[in-house]
Amino acid sequence: LTELDGIQSDALRRPVVVIAMTSRREALDEAILRPGRIGFHFAINGPTGAEDSLRVLEKLLGKVRHQLSEQFIAELATRVRGMSPAEMFGMITEAGYSAVQSGADAISSADFAAVSERRGLVRRLGGS
């Protein structure tokens, strides 16, 4: 916020454009959202249904080694509905850490169970 206060157009009168984004709008300081600070606000919704979540999960899981069945991934997609892609990425990253800690070379459903317990998502991820 203090960095934005000092921004001005240069001597040639070229406008300054600042572009920022967050997946956690609720975590922003309200002062930055006051009128006159930021000219435009855009909201881009995350996945809303199981099909959207499935596409995001498949894309994210395509970048890591895993031993997850298509059926497990489809079930996971229904249970993470409403999560942002960043939250899904964080969950997959934690599952990867769990796999590494257990000495595995790929993420398994047991790693997602460990993540669900740590995050308090036991209900959401099926309680395994």
N, CA, C and O atoms as a DFTB+ gen file, in Angstrom:
512 C
 N C O
     1  1       0.834      -1.187       0.000
     2  2       0.000       0.000       0.000
     3  2       0.878       1.250       0.000
     4  3       0.587       2.206      -0.720
     5  1       1.931       1.257       0.784
     6  2       2.796       2.441       0.821
     7  2       3.505       2.623      -0.505
     8  3       3.812       3.752      -0.888
     9  1       3.771       1.540      -1.211
    10  2       4.396       1.643      -2.532
    11  2       3.452       2.312      -3.525
    12  3       3.899       3.083      -4.374
    13  1       2.160       2.029      -3.431
    14  2       1.189       2.631      -4.348
    15  2       1.037       4.128      -4.111
    16  3       0.764       4.873      -5.051
    17  1       1.207       4.577      -2.881
    18  2       1.023       5.997      -2.566
    19  2       1.993       6.895      -3.326
    20  3       1.651       8.037      -3.634
    21  1       3.185       6.412      -3.633
    22  2       4.175       7.257      -4.284
    23  2       4.189       7.169      -5.796
    24  3       4.986       7.852      -6.440
    25  1       3.337       6.355      -6.377
    26  2       3.355       6.186      -7.830
    27  2       2.704       7.384      -8.506
    28  3       1.592       7.780      -8.155
    29  1       3.406       7.957      -9.478
    30  2       2.882       9.076     -10.258
    31  2       3.309       8.892     -11.702
    32  3       4.263       8.172     -11.995
    33  1       2.597       9.546     -12.595
    34  2       2.994       9.529     -13.998
    35  2       4.334      10.236     -14.125
    36  3       4.653      11.123     -13.333
    37  1       5.123       9.838     -15.129
    38  2       6.429      10.471     -15.303
    39  2       6.303      11.806     -16.043
    40  3       5.194      12.244     -16.351
    41  1       7.420      12.438     -16.323
    42  2       7.436      13.765     -16.949
    43  2       6.790      13.758     -18.328
    44  3       6.309      14.796     -18.783
    45  1       6.769      12.614     -19.001
    46  2       6.168      12.527     -20.335
    47  2       4.671      12.257     -20.266
    48  3       4.014      12.077     -21.291
    49  1       4.147      12.231     -19.063
    50  2       2.714      12.038     -18.824
    51  2       2.210      10.663     -19.291
    52  3       1.060      10.503     -19.701
    53  1       3.089       9.713     -19.215
    54  2       2.647       8.355     -19.521
    55  2       1.955       7.797     -18.290
    56  3       2.486       7.906     -17.184
    57  1       0.791       7.206     -18.456
    58  2       0.075       6.673     -17.289
    59  2       0.804       5.455     -16.706
    60  3       1.513       4.736     -17.411
    61  1       0.615       5.254     -15.448
    62  2       1.171       4.099     -14.758
    63  2       0.045       3.085     -14.570
    64  3      -1.034       3.426     -14.086
    65  1       0.301       1.856     -14.951
    66  2      -0.687       0.792     -14.794
    67  2      -0.110      -0.243     -13.841
    68  3       0.984      -0.765     -14.053
    69  1      -0.856      -0.528     -12.801
    70  2      -0.469      -1.547     -11.833
    71  2      -1.489      -2.673     -11.940
    72  3      -2.694      -2.449     -11.829
    73  1      -0.996      -3.868     -12.153
    74  2      -1.875      -5.036     -12.241
    75  2      -1.505      -5.982     -11.099
    76  3      -0.338      -6.328     -10.917
    77  1      -2.501      -6.384     -10.348
    78  2      -2.279      -7.294      -9.223
    79  2      -3.423      -8.281      -9.156
    80  3      -4.519      -8.015      -9.651
    81  1      -3.160      -9.427      -8.538
    82  2      -4.239     -10.395      -8.379
    83  2      -4.023     -11.198      -7.110
    84  3      -2.911     -11.295      -6.592
    85  1      -5.100     -11.762      -6.632
    86  2      -5.054     -12.608      -5.450
    87  2      -6.148     -13.655      -5.545
    88  3      -7.186     -13.430      -6.168
    89  1      -5.915     -14.779      -4.934
    90  2      -6.970     -15.786      -4.844
    91  2      -7.661     -15.690      -3.484
    92  3      -8.561     -16.472      -3.175
    93  1      -7.224     -14.714      -2.674
    94  2      -7.811     -14.536      -1.346
    95  2      -8.149     -13.074      -1.104
    96  3      -7.478     -12.398      -0.324
    97  1      -9.181     -12.590      -1.767
    98  2      -9.569     -11.183      -1.648
    99  2      -9.863     -10.791      -0.204
   100  3      -9.601      -9.661       0.208
   101  1     -10.408     -11.736       0.561
   102  2     -10.754     -11.440       1.948
   103  2      -9.531     -11.127       2.802
   104  3      -9.664     -10.554       3.884
   105  1      -8.344     -11.496       2.333
   106  2      -7.115     -11.254       3.094
   107  2      -6.502      -9.879       2.798
   108  3      -5.538      -9.479       3.451
   109  1      -7.055      -9.161       1.822
   110  2      -6.510      -7.850       1.480
   111  2      -6.847      -6.805       2.539
   112  3      -7.912      -6.849       3.154
   113  1      -5.945      -5.887       2.737
   114  2      -6.184      -4.748       3.620
   115  2      -7.267      -3.888       2.968
   116  3      -7.154      -3.538       1.793
   117  1      -8.291      -3.551       3.706
   118  2      -9.400      -2.760       3.166
   119  2      -8.925      -1.409       2.632
   120  3      -9.556      -0.847       1.737
   121  1      -7.842      -0.890       3.159
   122  2      -7.336       0.414       2.722
   123  2      -6.977       0.404       1.234
   124  3      -7.137       1.414       0.549
   125  1      -6.503      -0.710       0.746
   126  2      -6.118      -0.769      -0.668
   127  2      -7.344      -0.758      -1.582
   128  3      -7.240      -0.424      -2.762
   129  1      -8.488      -1.119      -1.041
   130  2      -9.711      -1.196      -1.843
   131  2     -10.539       0.086      -1.797
   132  3     -11.588       0.165      -2.435
   133  1     -10.084       1.084      -1.054
   134  2     -10.826       2.347      -0.971
   135  2     -10.908       3.026      -2.332
   136  3     -10.013       2.868      -3.163
   137  1     -11.979       3.782      -2.560
   138  2     -12.110       4.500      -3.830
   139  2     -10.892       5.388      -4.090
   140  3     -10.375       6.041      -3.184
   141  1     -10.454       5.396      -5.333
   142  2      -9.315       6.212      -5.727
   143  2      -7.991       5.479      -5.700
   144  3      -7.018       5.952      -6.287
   145  1      -7.928       4.346      -5.037
   146  2      -6.678       3.582      -4.974
   147  2      -6.484       2.733      -6.229
   148  3      -5.448       2.790      -6.892
   149  1      -7.494       1.961      -6.525
   150  2      -7.434       1.060      -7.683
   151  2      -8.638       1.377      -8.555
   152  3      -9.774       1.405      -8.081
   153  1      -8.375       1.616      -9.839
   154  2      -9.432       2.038     -10.741
   155  2     -10.453       0.963     -11.076
   156  3     -11.648       1.250     -11.150
   157  1     -10.011      -0.250     -11.278
   158  2     -10.920      -1.307     -11.696
   159  2     -10.668      -2.561     -10.875
   160  3      -9.528      -2.885     -10.541
   161  1     -11.739      -3.252     -10.560
   162  2     -11.667      -4.525      -9.856
   163  2     -12.370      -5.559     -10.733
   164  3     -13.478      -5.316     -11.210
   165  1     -11.750      -6.677     -10.942
   166  2     -12.363      -7.750     -11.710
   167  2     -12.375      -9.005     -10.854
   168  3     -11.387      -9.316     -10.190
   169  1     -13.464      -9.710     -10.866
   170  2     -13.563     -10.987     -10.165
   171  2     -13.657     -12.095     -11.203
   172  3     -14.517     -12.066     -12.083
   173  1     -12.789     -13.042     -11.092
   174  2     -12.819     -14.208     -11.966
   175  2     -13.105     -15.400     -11.078
   176  3     -12.289     -15.777     -10.236
   177  1     -14.253     -15.979     -11.272
   178  2     -14.665     -17.094     -10.424
   179  2     -13.857     -18.342     -10.731
   180  3     -13.465     -18.593     -11.870
   181  1     -13.625     -19.106      -9.691
   182  2     -12.943     -20.382      -9.838
   183  2     -13.909     -21.447     -10.302
   184  3     -15.039     -21.150     -10.690
   185  1     -13.465     -22.675     -10.263
   186  2     -14.330     -23.770     -10.704
   187  2     -15.589     -23.843      -9.834
   188  3     -15.520     -23.726      -8.611
   189  1     -16.719     -24.034     -10.477
   190  2     -17.975     -24.054      -9.730
   191  2     -18.585     -25.446      -9.618
   192  3     -19.355     -25.704      -8.692
   193  1     -18.267     -26.326     -10.516
   194  2     -18.846     -27.662     -10.485
   195  2     -17.776     -28.728     -10.493
   196  3     -16.586     -28.443     -10.635
   197  1     -18.222     -29.964     -10.336
   198  2     -17.290     -31.088     -10.305
   199  2     -16.515     -31.212     -11.619
   200  3     -15.336     -31.564     -11.609
   201  1     -17.170     -30.925     -12.750
   202  2     -16.477     -31.023     -14.044
   203  2     -15.351     -30.005     -14.143
   204  3     -14.260     -30.325     -14.615
   205  1     -15.614     -28.774     -13.696
   206  2     -14.575     -27.742     -13.702
   207  2     -13.429     -28.138     -12.773
   208  3     -12.257     -28.016     -13.129
   209  1     -13.782     -28.611     -11.581
   210  2     -12.759     -29.032     -10.621
   211  2     -11.947     -30.195     -11.176
   212  3     -10.735     -30.262     -10.969
   213  1     -12.606     -31.107     -11.876
   214  2     -11.909     -32.247     -12.471
   215  2     -10.880     -31.779     -13.494
   216  3      -9.754     -32.275     -13.514
   217  1     -11.260     -30.830     -14.337
   218  2     -10.311     -30.309     -15.335
   219  2      -9.104     -29.664     -14.668
   220  3      -7.969     -29.855     -15.105
   221  1      -9.352     -28.900     -13.609
   222  2      -8.246     -28.248     -12.892
   223  2      -7.356     -29.307     -12.247
   224  3      -6.132     -29.248     -12.370
   225  1      -7.964     -30.272     -11.562
   226  2      -7.177     -31.326     -10.916
   227  2      -6.353     -32.109     -11.931
   228  3      -5.179     -32.393     -11.692
   229  1      -6.957     -32.457     -13.053
   230  2      -6.225     -33.210     -14.075
   231  2      -5.024     -32.421     -14.585
   232  3      -3.946     -32.979     -14.789
   233  1      -5.215     -31.138     -14.786
   234  2      -4.113     -30.277     -15.251
   235  2      -2.995     -30.229     -14.202
   236  3      -1.820     -30.393     -14.528
   237  1      -3.372     -30.004     -12.950
   238  2      -2.379     -29.915     -11.882
   239  2      -1.695     -31.259     -11.635
   240  3      -0.478     -31.314     -11.455
   241  1      -2.465     -32.328     -11.626
   242  2      -1.887     -33.650     -11.381
   243  2      -1.032     -34.133     -12.556
   244  3      -0.174     -35.000     -12.390
   245  1      -1.269     -33.567     -13.744
   246  2      -0.455     -33.922     -14.903
   247  2       0.985     -33.458     -14.771
   248  3       1.847     -33.866     -15.548
   249  1       1.247     -32.600     -13.781
   250  2       2.597     -32.051     -13.588
   251  2       3.372     -32.772     -12.485
   252  3       4.529     -32.445     -12.225
   253  1       2.730     -33.763     -11.829
   254  2       3.387     -34.478     -10.730
   255  2       3.249     -35.989     -10.943
   256  3       2.372     -36.455     -11.670
   257  1       4.130     -36.728     -10.295
   258  2       4.025     -38.187     -10.350
   259  2       2.979     -38.624      -9.337
   260  3       3.035     -38.248      -8.166
   261  1       2.032     -39.417      -9.798
   262  2       1.005     -39.914      -8.876
   263  2       0.554     -41.294      -9.286
   264  3       0.757     -41.734     -10.418
   265  1      -0.073     -41.974      -8.323
   266  2      -0.624     -43.313      -8.538
   267  2      -2.124     -43.294      -8.272
   268  3      -2.671     -44.234      -7.695
   269  1      -2.780     -42.233      -8.687
   270  2      -4.196     -42.066      -8.410
   271  2      -5.027     -42.601      -9.573
   272  3      -4.727     -42.341     -10.738
   273  1      -6.060     -43.340      -9.246
   274  2      -6.944     -43.862     -10.285
   275  2      -7.840     -42.747     -10.814
   276  3      -8.051     -41.735     -10.146
   277  1      -8.357     -42.944     -12.005
   278  2      -9.296     -41.972     -12.569
   279  2     -10.512     -41.830     -11.662
   280  3     -11.057     -40.737     -11.504
   281  1     -10.933     -42.948     -11.067
   282  2     -12.090     -42.926     -10.169
   283  2     -11.795     -42.070      -8.939
   284  3     -12.645     -41.282      -8.525
   285  1     -10.601     -42.212      -8.345
   286  2     -10.243     -41.409      -7.175
   287  2     -10.209     -39.932      -7.534
   288  3     -10.717     -39.098      -6.784
   289  1      -9.613     -39.602      -8.678
   290  2      -9.517     -38.202      -9.108
   291  2     -10.911     -37.623      -9.321
   292  3     -11.166     -36.477      -8.949
   293  1     -11.823     -38.407      -9.920
   294  2     -13.198     -37.938     -10.139
   295  2     -13.906     -37.704      -8.807
   296  3     -14.632     -36.721      -8.654
   297  1     -13.699     -38.604      -7.842
   298  2     -14.305     -38.433      -6.524
   299  2     -13.713     -37.211      -5.831
   300  3     -14.437     -36.431      -5.211
   301  1     -12.413     -37.049      -5.936
   302  2     -11.745     -35.896      -5.342
   303  2     -12.303     -34.599      -5.912
   304  3     -12.497     -33.624      -5.186
   305  1     -12.559     -34.595      -7.214
   306  2     -13.104     -33.398      -7.867
   307  2     -14.457     -33.008      -7.289
   308  3     -14.750     -31.819      -7.161
   309  1     -15.280     -33.981      -6.939
   310  2     -16.584     -33.647      -6.358
   311  2     -16.428     -33.118      -4.937
   312  3     -17.249     -32.327      -4.473
   313  1     -15.384     -33.548      -4.252
   314  2     -15.190     -33.149      -2.852
   315  2     -14.458     -31.819      -2.679
   316  3     -14.540     -31.201      -1.618
   317  1     -13.746     -31.379      -3.710
   318  2     -13.019     -30.101      -3.604
   319  2     -13.759     -28.967      -4.306
   320  3     -13.226     -27.869      -4.465
   321  1     -14.984     -29.243      -4.722
   322  2     -15.795     -28.213      -5.360
   323  2     -15.811     -26.962      -4.502
   324  3     -16.016     -27.036      -3.290
   325  1     -15.597     -25.826      -5.119
   326  2     -15.571     -24.572      -4.387
   327  2     -14.167     -24.120      -4.008
   328  3     -13.963     -22.960      -3.649
   329  1     -13.198     -25.032      -4.087
   330  2     -11.813     -24.643      -3.835
   331  2     -11.279     -23.898      -5.051
   332  3     -11.638     -24.211      -6.186
   333  1     -10.434     -22.928      -4.813
   334  2      -9.785     -22.238      -5.923
   335  2      -8.679     -23.140      -6.481
   336  3      -8.215     -24.045      -5.787
   337  1      -8.254     -22.902      -7.720
   338  2      -7.125     -23.662      -8.251
   339  2      -5.887     -23.545      -7.361
   340  3      -5.133     -24.508      -7.227
   341  1      -5.670     -22.387      -6.758
   342  2      -4.516     -22.217      -5.859
   343  2      -4.648     -23.122      -4.633
   344  3      -3.662     -23.704      -4.183
   345  1      -5.852     -23.240      -4.098
   346  2      -6.060     -24.137      -2.952
   347  2      -5.843     -25.588      -3.354
   348  3      -5.266     -26.366      -2.595
   349  1      -6.308     -25.954      -4.554
   350  2      -6.086     -27.320      -5.044
   351  2      -4.593     -27.580      -5.223
   352  3      -4.098     -28.650      -4.870
   353  1      -3.877     -26.598      -5.772
   354  2      -2.436     -26.715      -5.954
   355  2      -1.750     -26.911      -4.599
   356  3      -0.851     -27.743      -4.469
   357  1      -2.171     -26.154      -3.607
   358  2      -1.597     -26.295      -2.272
   359  2      -1.846     -27.677      -1.693
   360  3      -0.967     -28.258      -1.058
   361  1      -3.044     -28.202      -1.914
   362  2      -3.383     -29.529      -1.423
   363  2      -2.511     -30.592      -2.107
   364  3      -2.014     -31.510      -1.454
   365  1      -2.332     -30.457      -3.417
   366  2      -1.498     -31.412      -4.154
   367  2      -0.041     -31.298      -3.713
   368  3       0.652     -32.308      -3.591
   369  1       0.419     -30.092      -3.477
   370  2       1.785     -29.888      -2.994
   371  2       1.985     -30.564      -1.640
   372  3       2.996     -31.229      -1.413
   373  1       1.017     -30.388      -0.744
   374  2       1.103     -31.042       0.564
   375  2       1.091     -32.555       0.426
   376  3       1.807     -33.252       1.145
   377  1       0.277     -33.069      -0.500
   378  2       0.258     -34.520      -0.732
   379  2       1.632     -34.977      -1.235
   380  3       2.098     -36.059      -0.878
   381  1       2.269     -34.160      -2.056
   382  2       3.620     -34.470      -2.530
   383  2       4.616     -34.512      -1.381
   384  3       5.475     -35.393      -1.334
   385  1       4.506     -33.562      -0.452
   386  2       5.383     -33.572       0.726
   387  2       5.163     -34.845       1.535
   388  3       6.113     -35.458       2.023
   389  1       3.902     -35.231       1.670
   390  2       3.570     -36.448       2.410
   391  2       4.206     -37.666       1.740
   392  3       4.740     -38.544       2.418
   393  1       4.146     -37.715       0.415
   394  2       4.749     -38.831      -0.322
   395  2       6.259     -38.879      -0.097
   396  3       6.823     -39.949       0.131
   397  1       6.901     -37.729      -0.160
   398  2       8.354     -37.665       0.046
   399  2       8.708     -38.119       1.459
   400  3       9.658     -38.878       1.650
   401  1       7.949     -37.657       2.446
   402  2       8.218     -38.027       3.838
   403  2       8.078     -39.523       4.076
   404  3       8.770     -40.093       4.919
   405  1       7.178     -40.157       3.328
   406  2       6.987     -41.598       3.500
   407  2       7.924     -42.417       2.621
   408  3       7.890     -43.648       2.651
   409  1       8.764     -41.734       1.833
   410  2       9.727     -42.429       0.993
   411  2       9.176     -42.891      -0.347
   412  3       9.843     -43.633      -1.068
   413  1       7.975     -42.465      -0.686
   414  2       7.370     -42.870      -1.963
   415  2       7.879     -41.987      -3.092
   416  3       8.333     -40.866      -2.861
   417  1       7.799     -42.497      -4.307
   418  2       8.225     -41.694      -5.457
   419  2       7.047     -41.136      -6.241
   420  3       7.230     -40.540      -7.302
   421  1       5.828     -41.329      -5.716
   422  2       4.629     -40.802      -6.370
   423  2       3.546     -40.577      -5.316
   424  3       3.524     -41.239      -4.279
   425  1       2.661     -39.641      -5.598
   426  2       1.558     -39.325      -4.689
   427  2       0.502     -40.426      -4.773
   428  3       0.165     -40.897      -5.859
   429  1      -0.017     -40.828      -3.605
   430  2      -1.071     -41.847      -3.556
   431  2      -2.292     -41.290      -2.828
   432  3      -2.263     -40.178      -2.301
   433  1      -3.348     -42.070      -2.808
   434  2      -4.555     -41.643      -2.102
   435  2      -4.284     -41.507      -0.606
   436  3      -4.915     -40.686       0.061
   437  1      -3.354     -42.302      -0.070
   438  2      -2.993     -42.190       1.353
   439  2      -2.402     -40.816       1.653
   440  3      -2.601     -40.280       2.743
   441  1      -1.681     -40.245       0.698
   442  2      -1.114     -38.909       0.897
   443  2      -2.215     -37.856       0.977
   444  3      -2.114     -36.906       1.752
   445  1      -3.261     -38.024       0.180
   446  2      -4.391     -37.098       0.262
   447  2      -5.140     -37.270       1.577
   448  3      -5.672     -36.300       2.117
   449  1      -5.189     -38.497       2.099
   450  2      -5.818     -38.721       3.401
   451  2      -5.033     -37.993       4.487
   452  3      -5.623     -37.402       5.391
   453  1      -3.698     -38.034       4.400
   454  2      -2.859     -37.333       5.383
   455  2      -3.094     -35.826       5.301
   456  3      -3.175     -35.147       6.325
   457  1      -3.201     -35.310       4.084
   458  2      -3.464     -33.875       3.892
   459  2      -4.818     -33.514       4.465
   460  3      -4.958     -32.481       5.120
   461  1      -5.815     -34.346       4.230
   462  2      -7.162     -34.041       4.711
   463  2      -7.191     -33.976       6.227
   464  3      -7.906     -33.150       6.794
   465  1      -6.425     -34.835       6.894
   466  2      -6.377     -34.799       8.360
   467  2      -5.688     -33.523       8.846
   468  3      -6.161     -32.881       9.784
   469  1      -4.572     -33.154       8.211
   470  2      -3.847     -31.947       8.628
   471  2      -4.669     -30.691       8.405
   472  3      -4.646     -29.773       9.226
   473  1      -5.385     -30.649       7.311
   474  2      -6.146     -29.440       6.966
   475  2      -7.549     -29.436       7.558
   476  3      -8.278     -28.455       7.410
   477  1      -7.930     -30.501       8.214
   478  2      -9.287     -30.568       8.748
   479  2     -10.321     -30.775       7.654
   480  3     -11.465     -30.338       7.778
   481  1      -9.913     -31.440       6.585
   482  2     -10.810     -31.674       5.459
   483  2     -11.282     -33.123       5.425
   484  3     -11.659     -33.630       4.368
   485  1     -11.264     -33.778       6.556
   486  2     -11.591     -35.203       6.586
   487  2     -12.952     -35.458       5.962
   488  3     -13.099     -36.361       5.138
   489  1     -13.947     -34.670       6.349
   490  2     -15.283     -34.833       5.767
   491  2     -15.245     -34.605       4.274
   492  3     -15.815     -35.375       3.500
   493  1     -14.565     -33.536       3.870
   494  2     -14.541     -33.139       2.468
   495  2     -13.863     -34.200       1.589
   496  3     -14.297     -34.443       0.463
   497  1     -12.795     -34.833       2.106
   498  2     -12.045     -35.801       1.309
   499  2     -12.394     -37.242       1.639
   500  3     -11.634     -38.146       1.294
   501  1     -13.495     -37.478       2.280
   502  2     -13.977     -38.837       2.447
   503  2     -13.578     -39.511       3.745
   504  3     -13.991     -40.645       3.989
   505  1     -12.797     -38.864       4.581
   506  2     -12.505     -39.393       5.899
   507  2     -11.520     -40.534       5.955
   508  3     -11.410     -41.171       7.002
   509  1     -10.801     -40.830       4.897
   510  2      -9.834     -41.934       4.929
   511  2      -8.675     -41.611       5.821
   512  3      -7.764     -42.425       5.968
